[in-house]
């Protein structure tokens, strides 16, 4: 039994795509996609740890011809342990527990493998203040491009360089509608105008074995800013099994059923974090800084939230993009981000102090005296204070 392996590709591509910093964007895309192409072109044997999950029939599921009996496969959110969704797939397919970034997320018989990879986030603005802020942070902007052009720019040159041959590209409107339906259930900090696109790109490797890459693109349009991103789903199978495997996988994506309880818990958590952040920022930030952070908040809640929530059911959430956005905001506002051990929540503090002490209410004391401990201060020792360290 043969397996599609991505020993260097998808791991490196994951790191590349998860980074929202687009400095030297073209060079980064070439390097990362070059490794993706190499990995797609290589096939090796290997065993994977299977995560056994209970399955149950779905009376509404229409069985793709020849794919086997269709059953619902529960998928858990690794952060909470809740069932996030159920995806209808053949009963011979299994959701896996990947041990490394190169391992597949779904495996089936006869060498069928599916990979989920979080993609890149980009931002473009006509606002001079935003442009200058990104420039000072060493981050580049990238204007959105049609999904066909995105495939031409980010996939085609590197895959061809590694000897893969393009077969065809085609829109997947039913996948795009599924992405839009899911995103509509997520809480957002502010209204936005969003568009969703999905396209399949089929290739043949040097041995003539087929690969389908599904590109999912999200574009969130503001008055002066555009936040957009894409992620990838890749399915590979030997030629005799490829068409049916492809049909079964696309059917599974389109007919995935979400758990409303998991979405409600996710929305409540996001709203709580946003409320805490805004209650602090509204008392500190100047008008132009508030406008900048608001755009970033919209970005996180409309684009990254969709991608992170969708991808987190398969992968450990990669926080690289959020960290870079947070570092940019902190640099502009002269702030630091700390985690309060008493409640586990993150808070913003003014930078410049050697120490920070915080109580259970999120109130903090900046301090430059290494010998000072507020727990020994008779004026404020009626409550517990713990030292917090900027992240």
JOHURA-V805865 format. One record per residue. N is the residue number from 0. OMEGA is omega in whole degrees, 0 to 359 (NA if undefined). BURIAL is I if it has 16 or more other C-alpha atoms within 10 Angstrom, else O. D_FIRST is the distance of its C-alpha to the first C-alpha in Angstrom with 1 decimal. Layout:
# JOHURA-V805865
n:N omega:OMEGA burial:BURIAL d_first:D_FIRST
n:N omega:OMEGA burial:BURIAL d_first:D_FIRST
This chain:
# JOHURA-V805865
n:0 omega:183 burial:O d_first:0.0
n:1 omega:181 burial:O d_first:3.8
n:2 omega:170 burial:I d_first:6.7
n:3 omega:181 burial:I d_first:10.3
n:4 omega:177 burial:I d_first:12.5
n:5 omega:188 burial:I d_first:16.3
n:6 omega:179 burial:I d_first:17.7
n:7 omega:190 burial:I d_first:21.1
n:8 omega:190 burial:I d_first:21.2
n:9 omega:176 burial:I d_first:21.2
n:10 omega:179 burial:I d_first:22.9
n:11 omega:180 burial:I d_first:25.7
n:12 omega:177 burial:I d_first:25.8
n:13 omega:179 burial:I d_first:26.2
n:14 omega:180 burial:I d_first:29.1
n:15 omega:186 burial:I d_first:30.6
n:16 omega:183 burial:I d_first:30.4
n:17 omega:183 burial:I d_first:31.7
n:18 omega:180 burial:I d_first:34.8
n:19 omega:178 burial:I d_first:37.6
n:20 omega:185 burial:I d_first:39.6
n:21 omega:176 burial:I d_first:39.5
n:22 omega:185 burial:O d_first:41.6
n:23 omega:190 burial:O d_first:40.7
n:24 omega:183 burial:O d_first:38.4
n:25 omega:180 burial:O d_first:37.4
n:26 omega:179 burial:O d_first:36.6
n:27 omega:180 burial:I d_first:34.4
n:28 omega:180 burial:I d_first:32.5
n:29 omega:183 burial:I d_first:31.9
n:30 omega:183 burial:O d_first:30.7
n:31 omega:181 burial:I d_first:28.4
n:32 omega:175 burial:I d_first:26.9
n:33 omega:179 burial:I d_first:26.5
n:34 omega:176 burial:I d_first:24.2
n:35 omega:180 burial:I d_first:22.4
n:36 omega:179 burial:I d_first:22.0
n:37 omega:183 burial:I d_first:20.7
n:38 omega:178 burial:I d_first:18.0
n:39 omega:183 burial:I d_first:17.0
n:40 omega:183 burial:I d_first:16.9
n:41 omega:177 burial:I d_first:14.6
n:42 omega:178 burial:O d_first:10.8
n:43 omega:175 burial:O d_first:9.6
n:44 omega:178 burial:O d_first:7.3
n:45 omega:177 burial:O d_first:9.0
n:46 omega:182 burial:O d_first:10.2
n:47 omega:179 burial:O d_first:12.6
n:48 omega:182 burial:O d_first:15.7
n:49 omega:177 burial:O d_first:15.9
n:50 omega:182 burial:O d_first:19.5
n:51 omega:180 burial:O d_first:20.3
n:52 omega:176 burial:O d_first:22.8
n:53 omega:179 burial:O d_first:25.1
n:54 omega:178 burial:O d_first:24.7
n:55 omega:183 burial:O d_first:27.5
n:56 omega:177 burial:O d_first:28.0
n:57 omega:184 burial:O d_first:29.7
n:58 omega:182 burial:O d_first:32.2
n:59 omega:184 burial:O d_first:32.6
n:60 omega:174 burial:I d_first:29.0
n:61 omega:187 burial:O d_first:28.4
n:62 omega:173 burial:I d_first:25.0
n:63 omega:186 burial:I d_first:23.2
n:64 omega:172 burial:O d_first:22.8
n:65 omega:186 burial:O d_first:19.6
n:66 omega:183 burial:I d_first:18.0
n:67 omega:180 burial:O d_first:18.7
n:68 omega:181 burial:I d_first:21.6
n:69 omega:177 burial:I d_first:22.7
n:70 omega:180 burial:I d_first:23.8
n:71 omega:178 burial:I d_first:25.3
n:72 omega:178 burial:I d_first:23.4
n:73 omega:179 burial:I d_first:26.1
n:74 omega:184 burial:I d_first:25.8
n:75 omega:171 burial:I d_first:28.1
n:76 omega:185 burial:I d_first:30.2
n:77 omega:181 burial:O d_first:29.5
n:78 omega:185 burial:O d_first:33.2
n:79 omega:184 burial:O d_first:34.8
n:80 omega:178 burial:O d_first:32.3
n:81 omega:172 burial:I d_first:33.4
n:82 omega:182 burial:I d_first:31.2
n:83 omega:183 burial:I d_first:31.3
n:84 omega:173 burial:I d_first:29.7
n:85 omega:182 burial:I d_first:27.6
n:86 omega:180 burial:I d_first:25.0
n:87 omega:181 burial:I d_first:24.2
n:88 omega:176 burial:I d_first:20.5
n:89 omega:183 burial:I d_first:18.5
n:90 omega:178 burial:I d_first:18.6
n:91 omega:178 burial:O d_first:14.8
n:92 omega:181 burial:I d_first:14.7
n:93 omega:169 burial:I d_first:15.8
n:94 omega:182 burial:I d_first:18.0
n:95 omega:172 burial:I d_first:17.0
n:96 omega:185 burial:I d_first:19.5
n:97 omega:178 burial:I d_first:18.5
n:98 omega:179 burial:O d_first:19.7
n:99 omega:180 burial:O d_first:20.3
n:100 omega:181 burial:I d_first:21.1
n:101 omega:185 burial:I d_first:17.8
n:102 omega:180 burial:I d_first:15.6
n:103 omega:177 burial:I d_first:14.9
n:104 omega:177 burial:I d_first:17.4
n:105 omega:175 burial:I d_first:15.4
n:106 omega:176 burial:I d_first:11.8
n:107 omega:179 burial:I d_first:10.8
n:108 omega:175 burial:O d_first:8.5
n:109 omega:174 burial:O d_first:6.3
n:110 omega:178 burial:I d_first:5.9
n:111 omega:178 burial:I d_first:9.7
n:112 omega:179 burial:I d_first:11.6
n:113 omega:178 burial:I d_first:15.4
n:114 omega:172 burial:I d_first:17.7
n:115 omega:179 burial:I d_first:21.5
n:116 omega:176 burial:I d_first:23.9
n:117 omega:188 burial:I d_first:27.6
n:118 omega:182 burial:I d_first:29.6
n:119 omega:174 burial:I d_first:32.9
n:120 omega:180 burial:I d_first:36.4
n:121 omega:179 burial:I d_first:39.3
n:122 omega:175 burial:I d_first:43.0
n:123 omega:182 burial:I d_first:45.9
n:124 omega:172 burial:I d_first:49.6
n:125 omega:182 burial:O d_first:52.9
n:126 omega:182 burial:O d_first:54.7
n:127 omega:180 burial:O d_first:56.2
n:128 omega:179 burial:O d_first:56.1
n:129 omega:179 burial:I d_first:52.4
n:130 omega:180 burial:I d_first:51.8
n:131 omega:179 burial:O d_first:53.9
n:132 omega:179 burial:I d_first:52.1
n:133 omega:180 burial:I d_first:48.7
n:134 omega:180 burial:O d_first:50.2
n:135 omega:180 burial:O d_first:51.7
n:136 omega:180 burial:I d_first:48.5
n:137 omega:181 burial:O d_first:46.7
n:138 omega:179 burial:I d_first:44.6
n:139 omega:176 burial:I d_first:44.3
n:140 omega:176 burial:I d_first:44.3
n:141 omega:179 burial:I d_first:42.2
n:142 omega:180 burial:O d_first:43.4
n:143 omega:178 burial:I d_first:41.0
n:144 omega:175 burial:O d_first:39.6
n:145 omega:186 burial:O d_first:38.3
n:146 omega:177 burial:I d_first:34.6
n:147 omega:179 burial:I d_first:34.2
n:148 omega:176 burial:O d_first:36.0
n:149 omega:178 burial:O d_first:33.9
n:150 omega:180 burial:I d_first:30.7
n:151 omega:184 burial:O d_first:32.6
n:152 omega:191 burial:O d_first:33.9
n:153 omega:182 burial:I d_first:31.1
n:154 omega:192 burial:I d_first:27.9
n:155 omega:187 burial:I d_first:28.7
n:156 omega:185 burial:I d_first:30.3
n:157 omega:177 burial:I d_first:27.7
n:158 omega:178 burial:I d_first:24.6
n:159 omega:180 burial:O d_first:26.4
n:160 omega:180 burial:O d_first:27.4
n:161 omega:174 burial:I d_first:23.8
n:162 omega:176 burial:O d_first:23.3
n:163 omega:183 burial:I d_first:21.9
n:164 omega:179 burial:I d_first:23.7
n:165 omega:178 burial:I d_first:25.1
n:166 omega:180 burial:O d_first:24.7
n:167 omega:171 burial:O d_first:27.0
n:168 omega:180 burial:I d_first:28.4
n:169 omega:180 burial:O d_first:29.7
n:170 omega:176 burial:I d_first:31.5
n:171 omega:185 burial:I d_first:30.1
n:172 omega:181 burial:O d_first:33.4
n:173 omega:175 burial:I d_first:32.1
n:174 omega:178 burial:I d_first:29.9
n:175 omega:178 burial:I d_first:33.1
n:176 omega:178 burial:I d_first:35.2
n:177 omega:178 burial:I d_first:32.9
n:178 omega:180 burial:I d_first:33.2
n:179 omega:179 burial:I d_first:36.9
n:180 omega:179 burial:O d_first:37.3
n:181 omega:182 burial:I d_first:35.6
n:182 omega:181 burial:I d_first:37.7
n:183 omega:180 burial:O d_first:40.8
n:184 omega:185 burial:O d_first:40.5
n:185 omega:178 burial:I d_first:40.6
n:186 omega:180 burial:I d_first:43.9
n:187 omega:183 burial:I d_first:45.3
n:188 omega:180 burial:I d_first:48.2
n:189 omega:178 burial:O d_first:49.8
n:190 omega:178 burial:O d_first:49.4
n:191 omega:178 burial:O d_first:47.5
n:192 omega:188 burial:O d_first:46.5
n:193 omega:177 burial:I d_first:42.8
n:194 omega:183 burial:O d_first:40.5
n:195 omega:181 burial:I d_first:36.8
n:196 omega:176 burial:I d_first:34.5
n:197 omega:181 burial:I d_first:30.9
n:198 omega:175 burial:I d_first:29.2
n:199 omega:178 burial:I d_first:25.8
n:200 omega:183 burial:I d_first:24.9
n:201 omega:183 burial:I d_first:22.2
n:202 omega:171 burial:I d_first:20.9
n:203 omega:178 burial:I d_first:18.9
n:204 omega:184 burial:I d_first:17.5
n:205 omega:180 burial:O d_first:18.4
n:206 omega:180 burial:O d_first:15.5
n:207 omega:180 burial:O d_first:16.7
n:208 omega:188 burial:I d_first:14.0
n:209 omega:176 burial:I d_first:15.9
n:210 omega:173 burial:I d_first:16.8
n:211 omega:174 burial:I d_first:19.5
n:212 omega:176 burial:I d_first:21.8
n:213 omega:180 burial:I d_first:24.3
n:214 omega:178 burial:I d_first:27.5
n:215 omega:183 burial:I d_first:29.9
n:216 omega:177 burial:I d_first:33.4
n:217 omega:179 burial:I d_first:36.4
n:218 omega:179 burial:I d_first:40.0
n:219 omega:187 burial:I d_first:42.9
n:220 omega:172 burial:I d_first:46.3
n:221 omega:182 burial:I d_first:49.4
n:222 omega:180 burial:O d_first:52.9
n:223 omega:188 burial:O d_first:52.4
n:224 omega:173 burial:I d_first:48.9
n:225 omega:173 burial:I d_first:45.4
n:226 omega:182 burial:I d_first:42.4
n:227 omega:184 burial:I d_first:39.0
n:228 omega:173 burial:I d_first:35.4
n:229 omega:173 burial:I d_first:31.8
n:230 omega:188 burial:I d_first:28.4
n:231 omega:168 burial:I d_first:24.9
n:232 omega:185 burial:I d_first:22.0
n:233 omega:175 burial:I d_first:18.8
n:234 omega:180 burial:I d_first:16.0
n:235 omega:178 burial:I d_first:13.1
n:236 omega:174 burial:I d_first:10.8
n:237 omega:187 burial:I d_first:10.0
n:238 omega:182 burial:O d_first:13.5
n:239 omega:185 burial:O d_first:13.5
n:240 omega:190 burial:I d_first:12.8
n:241 omega:186 burial:I d_first:14.6
n:242 omega:181 burial:I d_first:18.2
n:243 omega:178 burial:I d_first:17.8
n:244 omega:179 burial:I d_first:15.8
n:245 omega:180 burial:I d_first:18.6
n:246 omega:182 burial:O d_first:21.3
n:247 omega:182 burial:I d_first:20.1
n:248 omega:179 burial:I d_first:19.9
n:249 omega:176 burial:I d_first:23.3
n:250 omega:180 burial:I d_first:24.8
n:251 omega:179 burial:I d_first:23.8
n:252 omega:186 burial:I d_first:25.5
n:253 omega:186 burial:I d_first:28.6
n:254 omega:177 burial:I d_first:29.1
n:255 omega:180 burial:I d_first:28.5
n:256 omega:182 burial:I d_first:31.4
n:257 omega:176 burial:I d_first:33.2
n:258 omega:184 burial:O d_first:34.9
n:259 omega:178 burial:O d_first:38.6
n:260 omega:179 burial:O d_first:39.4
n:261 omega:179 burial:I d_first:36.9
n:262 omega:179 burial:I d_first:38.2
n:263 omega:179 burial:O d_first:41.8
n:264 omega:178 burial:O d_first:41.1
n:265 omega:181 burial:I d_first:39.6
n:266 omega:180 burial:I d_first:42.5
n:267 omega:179 burial:O d_first:45.1
n:268 omega:180 burial:O d_first:43.6
n:269 omega:180 burial:I d_first:43.6
n:270 omega:179 burial:I d_first:47.2
n:271 omega:179 burial:O d_first:48.4
n:272 omega:180 burial:O d_first:47.2
n:273 omega:180 burial:O d_first:48.7
n:274 omega:179 burial:O d_first:52.0
n:275 omega:181 burial:O d_first:52.3
n:276 omega:184 burial:O d_first:51.5
n:277 omega:180 burial:O d_first:54.0
n:278 omega:177 burial:O d_first:56.8
n:279 omega:184 burial:O d_first:56.7
n:280 omega:183 burial:I d_first:56.4
n:281 omega:180 burial:O d_first:59.1
n:282 omega:188 burial:O d_first:61.7
n:283 omega:194 burial:O d_first:60.7
n:284 omega:172 burial:O d_first:59.5
n:285 omega:188 burial:O d_first:61.6
n:286 omega:182 burial:O d_first:61.1
n:287 omega:177 burial:O d_first:59.1
n:288 omega:178 burial:I d_first:56.8
n:289 omega:179 burial:I d_first:56.3
n:290 omega:179 burial:O d_first:55.4
n:291 omega:181 burial:I d_first:52.7
n:292 omega:179 burial:I d_first:51.2
n:293 omega:178 burial:O d_first:51.4
n:294 omega:178 burial:I d_first:49.2
n:295 omega:179 burial:I d_first:46.7
n:296 omega:177 burial:I d_first:46.8
n:297 omega:178 burial:I d_first:46.2
n:298 omega:183 burial:I d_first:43.3
n:299 omega:186 burial:I d_first:41.7
n:300 omega:183 burial:I d_first:42.3
n:301 omega:183 burial:I d_first:41.3
n:302 omega:183 burial:I d_first:38.5
n:303 omega:180 burial:I d_first:37.0
n:304 omega:179 burial:I d_first:37.5
n:305 omega:182 burial:I d_first:35.4
n:306 omega:183 burial:I d_first:32.5
n:307 omega:181 burial:I d_first:32.7
n:308 omega:180 burial:I d_first:32.9
n:309 omega:184 burial:I d_first:30.0
n:310 omega:185 burial:I d_first:27.7
n:311 omega:178 burial:I d_first:28.9
n:312 omega:178 burial:I d_first:27.1
n:313 omega:186 burial:I d_first:23.8
n:314 omega:168 burial:I d_first:25.1
n:315 omega:187 burial:O d_first:27.9
n:316 omega:179 burial:I d_first:30.7
n:317 omega:187 burial:I d_first:31.4
n:318 omega:183 burial:O d_first:35.2
n:319 omega:182 burial:I d_first:35.7
n:320 omega:180 burial:I d_first:37.2
n:321 omega:180 burial:I d_first:39.5
n:322 omega:181 burial:O d_first:40.7
n:323 omega:177 burial:I d_first:41.7
n:324 omega:181 burial:I d_first:43.5
n:325 omega:180 burial:I d_first:45.2
n:326 omega:179 burial:I d_first:46.3
n:327 omega:180 burial:I d_first:47.7
n:328 omega:180 burial:I d_first:49.7
n:329 omega:180 burial:I d_first:50.9
n:330 omega:181 burial:O d_first:52.1
n:331 omega:185 burial:O d_first:54.1
n:332 omega:184 burial:I d_first:55.6
n:333 omega:184 burial:O d_first:56.3
n:334 omega:174 burial:I d_first:54.3
n:335 omega:176 burial:I d_first:51.8
n:336 omega:179 burial:I d_first:49.1
n:337 omega:176 burial:I d_first:49.3
n:338 omega:180 burial:I d_first:47.7
n:339 omega:182 burial:I d_first:50.3
n:340 omega:182 burial:O d_first:49.1
n:341 omega:180 burial:O d_first:51.3
n:342 omega:178 burial:O d_first:49.5
n:343 omega:181 burial:O d_first:46.3
n:344 omega:177 burial:O d_first:47.3
n:345 omega:180 burial:I d_first:47.6
n:346 omega:177 burial:I d_first:51.0
n:347 omega:176 burial:I d_first:52.7
n:348 omega:177 burial:I d_first:55.5
n:349 omega:182 burial:O d_first:57.7
n:350 omega:176 burial:I d_first:56.7
n:351 omega:181 burial:O d_first:59.0
n:352 omega:178 burial:O d_first:59.6
n:353 omega:182 burial:O d_first:58.7
n:354 omega:174 burial:I d_first:57.9
n:355 omega:176 burial:I d_first:57.2
n:356 omega:185 burial:I d_first:58.1
n:357 omega:177 burial:I d_first:56.9
n:358 omega:185 burial:I d_first:58.0
n:359 omega:180 burial:O d_first:56.3
n:360 omega:182 burial:O d_first:57.6
n:361 omega:176 burial:I d_first:55.9
n:362 omega:185 burial:O d_first:59.3
n:363 omega:178 burial:I d_first:59.2
n:364 omega:173 burial:O d_first:61.6
n:365 omega:186 burial:I d_first:61.1
n:366 omega:177 burial:I d_first:62.7
n:367 omega:179 burial:O d_first:63.4
n:368 omega:185 burial:O d_first:65.1
n:369 omega:182 burial:O d_first:62.8
n:370 omega:183 burial:O d_first:65.2
n:371 omega:175 burial:O d_first:65.3
n:372 omega:184 burial:O d_first:63.7
n:373 omega:178 burial:I d_first:64.5
n:374 omega:178 burial:O d_first:64.1
n:375 omega:180 burial:O d_first:67.3
n:376 omega:184 burial:O d_first:69.1
n:377 omega:181 burial:O d_first:71.8
n:378 omega:185 burial:O d_first:71.8
n:379 omega:185 burial:O d_first:68.2
n:380 omega:176 burial:O d_first:67.1
n:381 omega:178 burial:O d_first:67.3
n:382 omega:183 burial:O d_first:63.6
n:383 omega:176 burial:O d_first:60.5
n:384 omega:175 burial:I d_first:59.2
n:385 omega:179 burial:I d_first:56.0
n:386 omega:178 burial:I d_first:55.2
n:387 omega:185 burial:I d_first:52.3
n:388 omega:178 burial:O d_first:50.7
n:389 omega:181 burial:O d_first:49.8
n:390 omega:NA burial:O d_first:46.1
